Amino acid sequence: MKKKVVIVGPAYPYRGGQSLVEAHLYDTMTNHGYDVHTVSFTLLYPKIFFPGTTQFDESKTTFFSHQDRIYRIINSINPFTWFKAIKKIRAINPDNTIFVWWMPFFGPAYWTIAFFLKRLTKTKVTFLVENYISHENRWFDKFSSKVTLNLADYFICQSDFERGRIAAVHKEQKIFKTTLSVFDCYNMDRYDSKSAREFLGIKTERVIMFFGLIRRYKGLDKLIEAFTTIEKSYPDLTLLIVGECYEDIQYYKDLIKKEGIGDRTILVDKFIANEDVEPYYKAADMVCLPYNSASQSGILMMAYGFKVPVLVNNVGGLPELIVEGKTGTVIPDNSPDSIAKGVCRIYENGEKEDYKSNIKNINESLGYINLHEMISEIVSDK
C-alpha cells in the first residue's frame, strides 16, 4: 500500500519559486511511489501586501501538471479556512505532512494547521525550510518562525547555511539536507546563443544578465554601478536585466541614466512566462546574483538548468553551489569593484574552462535525489 504524503504550500495556479518547489516535490515523490496530495491557498497574499502585478501564473506552459491533486483551501488571513484544511488533511490521512516554509507571515495559519494535526492525527509534521527568516527580517519574523517551527517533527533544508539557522534554535528535531532541484524544465531547445540574441535584439559580443524579481536586497544597483568598470576590460557588452520590479523601478532607471549605460542596457520589467524564459538564458554569458542576503536561489538553479555560469556574493547558502572557477565564481562582497572583478574572472576562466560540461557534472549531484530516503525514514519512524 502506498504511503501518503500531503504538501502544504503554494501550488499552481500561483507563480514563483514556492510553486515550482511544490511541483518538483510532487513529481519526485510521485515517481518514487508515494500517494501525494497538495493543500494550497485560495488567498496567498492580500493585495495590500503584494507589490507585483499578479500572484497567478499566466504562462501557457505549465510543468508537472497535477491540478487534480491540488486542493485550494487555505486563505492566509481567514482562520475558518485553516480548519477546513485540517479537515481535508485528516480525510486524506497522510503518513507525512510537509509544510513549505518561506515566509513567517504564514506562521499563524501554519501553526494552527500543524498544531491540530499533531493532536488529531498520526501524521508526521515536516517543515521544508526555504528561508527560516524572510530577507526583510521584520521584527516579528524570529518569533513567528520559532513558535511555528517548534511544531516540526523533522526539518528538510536546502543548504548548510539554512541547516545552521534551524539547528541554532531547534535543537531536538532531526534536520535532513538536500538542495533545490535543477530547474531545467525551461530549456525547450528552441534557441541557441546566436538566435536568442537575435530574438532579443542584442548585437554585442558579450551579455551579462540579472534575472528574477527585483527587490532591494538583491543588489542590482551594485551590478549597475559595476558595469562601466567591467566594460573597460570587455567593451562590447550588454547588461540584460529581466524581472518584475517589486519596488520603484524609477530608482533603477535613474541609476542606469546616471551611469550613462542606457544604450548598453536592456531592462525587461515584467514577470517572464515559462515558455518565454529560454531566450534570456541562452543569450547570457553568465547570471549575476550580487545579493545582500540569501538562503538558496531558484535563479541559480535555473542558470544551472541552462548550464550558464553564475556569479554569487558570499552570503547564505549560495557559495555552497559554486565550484570556484568551474561553474562560476564567489565574490567576497557585493561592492561594484568586487562584482566587476568577479565578472571579469568568469570571462577569463571561460577561455580555459568548459562551463557547460562542468555544470552538467555538478547537476548530477544536485536536487531531490535523496528525498526518497528522507521521506522513507520519516514515515517509517515509530
C-alpha positions in Angstrom: 0.0 0.0 0.0 1.4 3.4 -1.0 2.5 5.8 1.7 0.5 9.0 1.7 2.1 12.5 1.7 0.4 15.9 1.9 2.3 19.0 0.8 1.0 22.3 2.4 2.1 25.3 0.4 1.5 27.4 -2.7 0.9 25.4 -5.9 -0.4 26.2 -9.4 -2.0 28.5 -10.4 0.2 30.5 -8.1 3.5 31.5 -9.7 7.1 31.8 -8.4 9.7 29.8 -6.6 7.5 28.1 -3.9 5.0 26.8 -6.5 8.0 25.4 -8.5 9.3 23.8 -5.4 5.9 22.2 -4.8 5.8 20.9 -8.4 9.2 19.3 -8.1 8.3 17.8 -4.7 5.2 16.3 -6.1 6.9 15.0 -9.2 9.8 13.5 -7.3 7.7 11.8 -4.6 5.1 10.5 -7.1 7.9 9.0 -9.2 9.1 7.2 -6.0 5.7 5.6 -5.5 4.1 7.9 -2.9 0.5 8.9 -3.0 0.9 12.7 -2.9 -1.7 15.4 -2.4 -1.3 19.2 -2.0 -3.3 21.6 0.2 -2.8 25.0 -1.3 -4.2 28.5 -1.0 -7.3 30.4 -2.2 -5.7 33.6 -1.0 -1.9 33.8 -0.6 -1.0 37.5 -0.1 -3.8 40.1 0.5 -3.5 42.7 -2.3 -2.3 45.4 0.2 0.8 43.2 0.9 1.6 42.2 -2.7 3.7 44.6 -4.7 3.5 42.8 -8.1 1.0 42.8 -10.9 -0.5 39.3 -10.2 0.1 36.4 -8.0 -1.0 33.9 -10.6 0.9 32.0 -13.3 -0.4 33.2 -16.7 2.0 31.0 -18.6 0.7 28.9 -21.5 3.1 26.2 -20.5 3.0 24.5 -17.0 5.3 21.9 -15.6 4.5 18.7 -13.8 0.8 19.3 -14.1 -1.3 17.7 -11.3 -4.3 20.0 -10.8 -6.5 17.1 -9.8 -4.3 16.6 -6.7 -4.2 20.3 -5.6 -6.9 21.4 -3.2 -7.2 25.2 -2.9 -8.5 25.7 0.7 -6.3 28.0 2.8 -7.0 31.7 3.0 -3.9 33.1 4.7 -6.0 35.6 6.8 -9.2 33.6 7.3 -8.9 31.1 10.3 -12.1 29.3 9.3 -10.3 28.0 6.2 -7.4 26.8 8.3 -9.8 24.3 10.0 -11.2 23.3 6.6 -7.6 22.4 5.6 -7.2 20.4 8.8 -10.4 18.5 8.0 -9.2 17.8 4.4 -5.8 16.5 5.6 -7.4 14.3 8.2 -9.6 12.8 5.5 -6.5 12.0 3.4 -4.8 10.6 6.5 -1.2 11.1 5.3 1.8 9.4 6.8 3.7 12.7 6.4 2.6 16.3 6.0 5.3 18.6 4.5 4.8 22.3 5.1 6.7 24.5 2.6 8.1 27.3 4.8 9.5 30.5 3.3 7.7 33.5 4.9 6.9 34.0 8.6 3.7 35.9 7.5 2.1 32.4 7.2 3.0 31.4 10.7 -0.5 31.7 12.2 -2.1 29.6 9.5 0.7 27.0 9.5 0.9 26.9 13.3 -2.9 26.3 13.6 -2.9 23.5 11.0 0.2 21.8 12.3 -0.9 22.1 16.0 -4.2 20.3 15.4 -2.8 17.7 13.0 -0.3 16.7 15.7 -3.2 16.2 18.2 -5.9 14.8 15.9 -3.8 12.5 13.6 -0.8 10.3 13.5 0.9 12.2 10.6 4.5 13.3 10.9 4.9 17.0 10.6 7.8 18.0 8.4 8.8 21.6 7.5 10.8 22.1 4.3 12.5 25.4 5.1 13.5 27.6 2.2 14.0 30.7 4.4 14.0 30.4 8.1 13.7 34.2 8.3 12.4 36.4 5.4 15.0 38.5 3.6 13.4 41.7 5.1 13.9 40.3 8.6 11.0 42.1 10.2 10.6 42.4 14.0 8.1 39.5 14.2 9.9 37.1 11.9 12.0 35.4 14.5 9.1 34.9 16.9 6.8 33.6 14.2 9.4 31.2 12.8 10.4 29.9 16.2 6.9 29.3 17.5 5.6 27.7 14.3 8.6 25.6 13.5 8.7 24.3 17.1 5.8 22.0 16.0 8.0 20.2 13.5 8.9 16.6 14.0 11.5 16.9 11.2 13.1 19.5 9.0 14.3 19.4 5.4 16.6 22.2 4.4 18.2 23.0 1.1 21.6 24.4 2.2 24.1 24.0 5.1 23.5 27.7 5.8 19.8 27.1 6.4 20.6 24.0 8.4 22.7 26.1 10.8 20.0 28.7 11.3 17.5 25.9 12.1 19.8 24.0 14.4 20.6 27.1 16.4 17.0 27.4 17.5 15.5 23.9 17.2 18.0 21.5 18.8 15.8 18.4 19.2 14.4 17.7 15.8 16.4 15.9 13.0 17.3 18.0 10.1 17.7 16.5 6.6 19.6 18.3 4.0 19.1 18.4 0.2 19.3 21.1 -2.5 16.8 22.8 -4.7 16.1 21.0 -7.9 18.0 22.0 -11.0 15.3 23.9 -12.9 16.0 22.5 -16.4 12.3 22.4 -17.3 12.6 25.8 -19.0 15.1 24.6 -21.6 13.0 23.9 -24.6 15.8 23.7 -27.1 14.3 26.3 -29.4 17.2 28.7 -29.3 21.0 28.7 -29.3 23.1 31.7 -28.2 23.0 33.4 -31.7 19.3 33.0 -32.3 18.4 34.0 -28.8 20.4 37.3 -29.1 18.8 38.0 -32.5 15.4 37.4 -31.0 16.1 39.8 -28.1 17.8 42.4 -30.4 21.2 42.1 -28.7 24.1 42.9 -31.0 27.1 42.9 -28.6 29.7 40.2 -28.3 29.1 39.7 -24.6 26.0 39.7 -22.3 25.7 39.6 -18.5 22.3 39.1 -17.0 20.4 39.8 -13.8 17.2 37.7 -13.8 14.4 37.4 -11.3 12.2 39.6 -9.1 13.8 43.0 -8.5 14.0 43.8 -4.8 16.5 45.9 -3.0 18.2 43.1 -1.1 19.3 41.5 -4.4 21.9 44.2 -5.1 21.0 45.0 -8.7 22.1 48.6 -8.1 25.6 47.4 -7.3 25.7 45.5 -10.6 24.6 48.6 -12.5 27.3 50.6 -10.8 29.9 48.0 -11.7 29.1 47.9 -15.4 31.4 50.8 -16.6 34.3 49.1 -14.8 33.5 45.8 -16.5 33.3 47.2 -19.9 36.8 48.7 -19.6 38.0 45.1 -20.0 35.1 43.8 -22.1 33.8 46.8 -24.0 31.4 45.1 -26.4 28.9 44.3 -23.6 25.2 44.4 -22.8 23.6 44.4 -19.4 20.4 42.4 -19.6 18.0 43.0 -16.6 15.0 40.8 -16.6 12.3 40.6 -13.9 9.3 42.3 -12.4 10.2 45.1 -10.0 8.7 44.9 -6.5 9.7 48.4 -5.7 10.2 51.7 -7.5 11.6 50.9 -10.9 12.4 54.5 -11.5 15.3 54.1 -8.9 17.0 51.7 -11.3 16.2 53.7 -14.4 17.7 56.8 -12.8 20.8 54.9 -11.8 21.2 53.5 -15.3 20.9 57.0 -16.7 23.3 58.3 -14.1 25.9 55.7 -15.0 25.4 56.6 -18.7 24.8 53.0 -19.8 21.3 53.3 -21.1 22.3 52.3 -24.7 24.0 49.2 -23.4 21.3 48.1 -21.0 18.1 46.1 -21.8 15.5 46.3 -19.0 12.6 43.9 -19.2 10.4 44.9 -16.2 7.9 42.0 -16.1 7.5 38.5 -14.8 8.6 36.1 -17.6 6.1 33.4 -18.6 7.5 29.8 -18.5 7.5 29.5 -22.3 9.5 32.8 -22.7 12.3 32.1 -20.2 14.6 30.3 -22.6 16.0 33.0 -24.9 17.2 35.2 -22.0 19.3 32.4 -20.5 20.5 31.3 -23.9 21.6 34.8 -24.7 23.5 35.3 -21.5 27.2 34.5 -20.9 26.6 34.5 -17.2 24.0 35.2 -14.5 24.9 37.7 -11.8 23.4 37.3 -8.3 25.0 40.1 -6.2 22.6 39.6 -3.3 22.9 41.2 0.1 21.3 38.2 1.7 20.2 34.7 0.6 19.4 31.2 1.7 19.5 29.4 -1.7 18.4 30.6 -5.1 16.0 29.3 -7.7 17.6 31.7 -10.2 20.9 29.9 -9.7 19.2 26.6 -10.3 17.6 27.9 -13.5 21.1 29.1 -14.7 22.4 25.6 -14.0 19.5 24.2 -15.9 20.7 26.1 -18.9 24.4 25.3 -18.0 25.2 29.0 -17.6 27.9 30.1 -15.1 26.9 32.2 -12.1 28.4 35.0 -10.1 27.3 35.0 -6.4 28.0 37.1 -3.4 29.4 35.3 -0.4 26.2 35.2 1.5 23.8 32.5 2.8 23.9 29.2 1.0 24.8 30.5 -2.4 28.6 29.7 -2.3 27.8 26.1 -1.5 26.6 25.6 -5.0 29.6 27.1 -6.8 32.7 25.2 -7.8 35.1 28.1 -8.0 36.3 28.8 -11.5 34.4 25.8 -12.8 30.7 26.7 -12.6 31.1 30.3 -11.7 32.7 32.5 -9.0 32.1 33.7 -5.5 32.9 37.3 -4.7 33.8 38.4 -1.2 31.2 41.2 -1.1 28.8 42.9 -3.5 30.7 46.2 -3.9 30.8 47.3 -7.5 34.6 46.7 -7.6 34.1 43.0 -6.4 31.3 42.5 -8.9 33.5 43.8 -11.7 36.4 41.6 -10.8 34.1 38.6 -10.5 32.6 39.1 -13.9 36.0 39.5 -15.5 37.2 36.4 -13.7 34.3 34.3 -15.2 35.2 35.6 -18.7 38.9 34.9 -18.1 38.2 31.3 -16.8 35.9 30.7 -19.7 38.9 30.8 -22.0 40.2 27.5 -20.5 37.1 26.0 -18.8 34.2 24.3 -20.4 31.4 25.7 -18.2 28.7 23.7 -19.8 30.4 20.4 -19.1 31.4 21.4 -15.6 27.8 22.4 -14.7 26.4 19.3 -16.3 28.7 17.3 -13.9 27.7 19.1 -10.8 24.0 19.0 -11.7 24.1 15.2 -11.3 24.7 15.7 -7.5 22.0 18.3 -7.0 18.3 18.3 -6.5 15.9 16.0 -4.6 18.0 12.9 -5.4 18.0 11.9 -1.7 14.4 12.9 -1.0 13.0 9.4 -1.1 15.4 8.2 1.6 14.4 11.2 3.8 10.7 10.6 3.4 11.1 6.9 3.9 12.9 7.4 7.1 10.3 9.9 8.4 7.2 7.8 7.6 8.8 4.6 9.0 9.9 6.2 12.2 7.9 5.0 15.2 
